[in-house]
Amino acid sequence: MGRLDGKVAVITGATSGIGLRTAEIFAAEGAKIVVAGRRIPEGEALAKRLGRNCIFRQTDVTVEEQVKALIALAVERFSRIDCLFNNAGILGQTSGIEAMGVERFDLIMASHVRSVMLGMKHAAPYMKRQGSGSIINTGSVAGHQAVSAYMDYSAAKAAVINLTKCVAVELGEAGVRVNSISPGMIPTGMGMSTEAAEKARPVLRELSKTAQPIPRAGQAEDIAYAALYLASDESTFVNGHDLVVDGGLIGGRSWSQRQQLSADIRKALEELGIQR
């Protein structure tokens, strides 16, 4: 406990899933936090539960003036900002390129890429003056692979990862670190109401537990603890890095799947009279 004592953090997308769990862990570790999200009842309930060192502000992270005000609020109330976790986002489209909706595509890019840019833009001046700070952006394994089922989301997350590295090179000279976290399959119920997410989460966890070599579903706290490390002084030499937290998902097929494929290939070749 106490890994974030004396630090001030801003967390977007904090009314559910990864953002909510991160807020809980950061508060438990001693941080003063400003949490942002679109849903007022959930945000206010979270702030009340976490106590006097937590403030909620409803924020549309695609709107520059609202992001600017969010960052300013943290500095106004707590005199500084040590960590910004750009975590807000929405689901992508499942259509192919021919049926891709342009308005929805623009919204995906705004929600994931513009929002990250705006957060970094308005946190940077404060952190540079302090000579320290940690900015954490939520990427995705979809930013490392071509996920055609959600191609707009996949493209947006690839942009987030690259933008993170670009800004890390600039701000690192001022003592400000910029990193990203790329979660694997984390069944949080993103895009659902709170009630629907609670109902769906057990089913989603069961369906996703075999998606990666580690035989369990990812959890919001897996990402929250990665964010805790990057926000803390334990990671002061980590900059421009994308921390993949996916149970080995992007490594490809699991060992047992590969073994089975190799056995199937050997059997097929033997039936053809070919020895390897």
C-alpha positions in Angstrom: 0.0 0.0 0.0 1.1 3.6 -0.5 2.7 3.2 -3.9 1.0 6.4 -5.1 1.2 8.5 -1.8 1.2 12.2 -2.7 0.4 11.7 -6.3 -2.6 13.1 -8.2 -4.1 11.1 -11.1 -6.8 11.7 -13.7 -8.6 8.7 -15.1 -11.0 8.8 -18.0 -13.5 6.1 -18.8 -13.7 5.5 -15.0 -17.4 4.7 -14.6 -16.9 1.1 -15.5 -14.5 -1.7 -16.3 -10.8 -1.0 -16.4 -11.1 2.6 -15.5 -13.3 1.9 -12.5 -11.0 -0.8 -11.1 -7.9 1.4 -11.7 -9.6 4.2 -9.8 -10.2 1.9 -6.9 -6.6 0.6 -6.8 -5.1 4.0 -7.2 -7.2 5.4 -4.3 -6.2 2.4 -2.2 -2.5 3.1 -3.0 -2.8 6.7 -1.7 -3.5 8.7 -4.8 -5.8 11.7 -5.0 -7.9 11.2 -8.2 -10.2 12.9 -10.6 -12.4 10.4 -12.4 -14.2 11.2 -15.7 -16.9 9.4 -17.6 -20.2 10.1 -19.4 -22.5 8.5 -16.9 -23.2 10.8 -14.0 -24.9 8.4 -11.5 -22.1 5.9 -11.8 -19.4 8.6 -11.6 -20.9 10.3 -8.5 -21.4 6.9 -6.8 -17.8 6.1 -7.4 -16.5 9.4 -6.0 -18.7 9.0 -3.0 -17.5 5.5 -2.3 -13.8 6.5 -2.7 -14.0 9.4 -0.4 -12.8 13.0 -0.2 -9.7 12.4 -2.3 -11.8 11.5 -5.3 -13.7 13.9 -7.6 -16.0 13.0 -10.5 -16.4 15.2 -13.5 -18.7 14.3 -16.4 -16.6 14.6 -19.5 -16.8 13.9 -23.3 -13.2 13.2 -24.1 -13.7 14.0 -27.7 -14.4 17.7 -26.9 -11.3 19.8 -26.3 -12.7 22.3 -23.9 -14.1 19.5 -21.6 -10.7 17.7 -21.6 -8.9 21.0 -20.8 -11.3 21.7 -18.0 -10.9 18.1 -16.6 -7.1 18.5 -16.4 -7.4 22.0 -14.9 -9.8 20.7 -12.3 -7.2 18.3 -11.0 -4.6 21.0 -10.7 -7.0 23.5 -9.1 -8.2 21.0 -6.5 -4.9 19.1 -5.8 -2.2 21.6 -7.0 -0.6 19.2 -9.5 -1.1 16.3 -11.8 1.2 13.3 -11.7 -0.6 10.7 -13.8 -3.1 10.8 -16.6 -4.7 7.6 -17.7 -6.4 8.1 -21.1 -8.7 5.1 -20.9 -12.0 6.1 -22.4 -13.3 4.4 -25.5 -16.2 2.8 -27.4 -16.7 -0.4 -29.5 -15.9 -0.5 -33.1 -18.1 -1.6 -36.0 -18.3 -5.2 -37.1 -18.9 -4.4 -40.7 -16.5 -4.9 -43.6 -14.9 -2.0 -45.4 -17.6 -1.8 -48.0 -20.3 -1.3 -45.4 -18.2 0.9 -43.1 -20.2 3.8 -41.7 -18.2 7.0 -42.1 -19.8 8.8 -39.2 -19.2 5.9 -36.9 -15.6 5.6 -38.2 -15.0 9.2 -37.3 -16.5 8.7 -33.9 -14.2 5.7 -33.2 -11.2 7.7 -34.2 -12.3 10.7 -32.1 -13.1 8.5 -29.0 -9.8 6.6 -29.1 -7.2 8.8 -30.9 -8.4 12.4 -30.6 -9.2 11.9 -26.9 -5.7 10.6 -26.2 -4.1 13.5 -28.1 -6.2 16.0 -26.2 -5.4 14.5 -22.8 -1.7 14.6 -23.6 -1.9 18.1 -25.0 -3.5 19.6 -21.9 -1.6 17.6 -19.3 1.8 18.2 -20.9 2.3 21.9 -19.8 1.6 21.1 -16.1 3.8 18.0 -16.1 6.6 19.8 -17.9 6.6 22.6 -15.3 6.8 20.0 -12.6 9.6 18.2 -14.4 7.8 14.9 -13.8 4.6 12.9 -14.7 3.3 9.7 -16.2 0.9 9.6 -19.0 -0.7 6.2 -19.7 -2.8 5.5 -22.8 -4.9 2.4 -23.4 -3.9 0.6 -26.5 -5.0 -2.9 -27.4 -3.6 -6.1 -28.8 -5.9 -5.1 -31.7 -3.4 -2.4 -32.4 -0.7 -5.0 -33.0 -2.7 -7.3 -35.2 -5.1 -6.9 -38.0 -8.5 -7.5 -36.4 -10.8 -7.3 -39.4 -13.9 -7.9 -37.4 -13.3 -4.5 -35.8 -11.1 -2.8 -38.3 -11.8 0.8 -37.2 -11.1 0.0 -33.6 -8.0 -2.0 -34.6 -6.7 1.0 -36.7 -7.4 3.4 -33.9 -5.5 1.4 -31.3 -2.5 1.1 -33.7 -2.6 4.9 -33.9 -2.7 5.2 -30.1 0.3 3.0 -29.7 2.3 5.0 -32.3 1.2 8.4 -31.0 2.3 7.3 -27.5 5.8 6.6 -28.7 5.9 9.9 -30.7 4.9 12.0 -27.6 7.2 10.0 -25.3 10.2 11.1 -27.4 9.2 14.7 -27.0 8.2 14.8 -23.4 10.9 12.5 -22.1 13.3 15.4 -22.4 11.2 17.2 -19.8 11.1 14.2 -17.4 7.6 13.2 -18.4 7.0 9.6 -19.3 4.4 8.4 -21.8 3.5 4.7 -22.2 0.6 2.6 -23.3 -1.0 -0.6 -22.1 -2.4 -3.1 -24.6 -5.0 -5.3 -23.0 -5.9 -8.7 -24.5 -9.5 -10.0 -24.1 -10.9 -8.3 -21.0 -14.6 -9.0 -20.8 -15.7 -5.8 -19.1 -19.0 -5.4 -21.0 -17.8 -2.2 -22.7 -20.7 -0.4 -24.5 -23.3 -2.0 -22.3 -25.4 -0.5 -19.5 -24.2 -1.3 -16.0 -27.0 -3.8 -15.5 -26.3 -5.5 -18.8 -22.6 -5.7 -18.2 -23.0 -7.4 -14.9 -25.3 -10.0 -16.5 -23.0 -10.6 -19.5 -19.7 -10.6 -17.7 -19.8 -14.3 -16.5 -20.7 -15.5 -19.9 -18.0 -13.4 -21.6 -15.4 -14.7 -19.2 -16.3 -18.3 -19.8 -16.2 -17.8 -23.6 -12.9 -15.9 -23.5 -10.9 -18.1 -21.0 -9.4 -20.3 -23.8 -8.5 -17.4 -26.1 -4.9 -17.2 -24.8 -2.3 -19.6 -23.4 -3.1 -18.6 -19.8 -6.4 -20.5 -19.2 -8.5 -17.8 -17.7 -10.2 -14.7 -18.9 -8.4 -11.4 -18.4 -9.7 -9.1 -15.6 -10.0 -5.4 -15.3 -7.5 -5.5 -12.4 -4.9 -7.1 -14.6 -4.8 -3.9 -16.5 -5.2 -1.7 -13.4 -2.1 -3.1 -11.8 -0.1 -2.5 -14.9 -1.3 1.1 -14.8 -0.3 1.2 -11.1 3.2 0.2 -12.0 3.5 2.8 -14.8 2.0 5.5 -12.6 4.4 4.8 -9.7 8.0 5.7 -9.2 8.9 2.1 -9.8 8.8 2.8 -13.6 10.7 6.1 -13.8 13.0 4.7 -16.6 10.1 3.2 -18.7 9.2 5.6 -21.5 7.7 5.1 -25.0 6.8 1.5 -24.2 3.6 -0.5 -25.0 3.0 -2.9 -22.2 1.1 -5.9 -23.5 -1.1 -7.6 -20.9 -2.9 -10.4 -22.7 -2.0 -13.7 -21.2 0.1 -14.5 -24.3 -2.7 -13.9 -26.8 -0.7 -12.2 -29.5 2.0 -14.9 -29.3 -0.3 -16.9 -31.6 -1.8 -20.3 -31.1 -1.3 -22.0 -27.7 1.3 -24.8 -27.3 -1.3 -27.5 -27.2 -3.0 -26.1 -30.4 0.3 -26.0 -32.2 1.1 -29.6 -31.1 -2.2 -30.8 -32.4 -1.7 -29.0 -35.7 1.8 -30.6 -36.0 0.3 -34.0 -35.3 -2.5 -33.5 -37.9 0.1 -32.5 -40.5 2.3 -35.5 -39.8 -0.7 -37.8 -40.0 -1.8 -36.3 -43.3 1.6 -36.7 -44.8 1.9 -40.3 -43.6 -1.4 -41.1 -45.3 0.2 -39.7 -48.5 3.3 -41.9 -47.9 5.5 -38.9 -47.1 7.9 -39.1 -44.2 9.3 -36.1 -42.4 
